[in-house]
Amino acid sequence: MQPYQQTINNGKILRTFNVDVDNDELKWHQDLKDRKVTILEAGGWSFQTDDNLPNKLQNAEQIFIPKFVWHRVIKGQSALIVEIEEM
């Protein structure tokens, strides 16, 4: 089971991570495609890539995640909502 709820609309993925998700479910992982991620609601969450310190996410921020780069999100105080475009 995934730590988020997901819908797909016009080729874009909308994901919501609820604040009650267990920290153990937010694992380091890699993606098979490059992704452009737009933060719709940051909720105090952070984003971290391998060998870097976590960065606090901001509403309307865009992040490019190259394929095969290790990364994770770190839970905040409320829901995290992101829009993902695979490239």
PyMOL commands that set and color helices and strands:
alter all, ss='L'
color gray80, all
select helices_A, chain A and resi 23-25
alter helices_A, ss='H'
color red, helices_A
select strands_A, chain A and resi 5-9+12-17+35-41+46-49+55-56+62-65+71-74+80-86
alter strands_A, ss='S'
color yellow, strands_A
deselect
rebuild
show_as cartoon
